[in-house]
C-alpha cells in the first residue's frame, strides 16, 4: 500500500514538474534564473492565469449588438463634433486678433496724445504692460488646471 502511494506521489510530482516546465518554456532561461526561487511559483501562477484568461472569451452583451451602422453613426457624430471644435477655435482666434488690434490702437492713441507728458505716458504704458502680463499669467494657470483635470 505504501509503495502504491509513493508511486502516485511521484506521478503527481512529475505532472507538476511537466506543467511548470511547459509554463516556464515561455520564459527564457536567463530570466527564469534571475527570479528568486521563492517567487517562481507566483510567477508561474501569474503566467498561468494570463494564459487562461487570454483563452477564455469574455463576452460583452453590448459589443455583440454593435453593428457597422452603429460604428458609422459614431464616426459621423465624431466628425460633426470635430467641425464644431474647429469653428470654436477659429472664432476664439478671431476674438484674440480683434483684442490685440484694439490694444494696439489704444496704445497708439496714448502715445500720440501723451507725447508731451512723458512721465504720465511711462506710467500708463507700465500699467498696461503689467495688466497684460497678469492677464497672460492668469490664462496660463487656467489652462494648466484644465489640463490637469
Secondary structure as GFF3:
##gff-version 3
##sequence-region A 1 149
A	DSSP	alpha_helix	2	24	.	.	.	ID=ss1
A	DSSP	alpha_helix	29	34	.	.	.	ID=ss2
A	DSSP	alpha_helix	37	55	.	.	.	ID=ss3
A	DSSP	alpha_helix	61	65	.	.	.	ID=ss4
A	DSSP	alpha_helix	68	113	.	.	.	ID=ss5
A	DSSP	alpha_helix	118	148	.	.	.	ID=ss6
###
